[in-house]
Amino acid sequence: MSQTPNPSNLADIVRSLGLARKTTQSAYKDYQFYKHLEDALREELETLLYVMDLRSAKGEDYTASIAEKPTVVVRDEAAIVDWLQNTPDVEYDQYVGLKRAEFRSLADSMLKNTGEQIPGTEVEVRKSLRITANRRKGEPDA
């Protein structure tokens, strides 16, 4: 036995959907404003840290620090495939078609553990600005 649709219930759903959409649009505009502000402040802070030759800066509530991470970049796929085929302790089939995510994981691991750089790759040091909340005295670790 099916229920007869209730027109007032339908009107409530339409109203709720309209309000939800209005709220979403407003929140998105707020997000765009704050994202633009965040990007501009991040760029300004990175520039100041660079000019002042600092790796970090601490404020009352937050600390900003520049992290450097070596990252393997694929430059010559043919050289990499050749290396994969001729390296006995690496399972070539796992990387057929040069699955970049899996290969980068292998290359990063080798670089970190043995210092070996795979032919056809380069190592780039990428910098990123990290913002963390400061712990207050007496606060437990997060």
Phi, psi and omega in degrees: 000120182268152180274149175281130180303141180260112183301326180290326176296320178298317178297322178295320180293316179300316179298314181297319178296317178299317178294320179297318179296317179298317179295318179299315180297319179295316179296322179294320177297318176299316179301313181300317180298309184289328177293318177298316179298314179301313181298318180294317179293321178299314180297317179297316180295316178300318179297313180297317178299319180295311181297322182273001180055047179246150176258347179204162176213138183243131174252185181296319185251336185224157174236136177249136177217148179264123179254140177245131181225124176289134182230135179278131180241131179283124179244327184221096184298322181298317179296323180292314180299319177300315179298315181300318181292332185256011178251108188297328184270011177243130181280101185303317183303331181294337185244011180305135184081008180046069176293106191299318182297312180295318181295317180300322178298315177298311183296318177297318180297316179296317180299316182290317187275324184240347183081000182282134176252126183288135177304138181094001178238161172230157176251124175247139175266117181255137180255144175218149179265124181250132178245125179231148177285138177283143174280142175270150178301134179087351178280141176288157175297146180284000000 
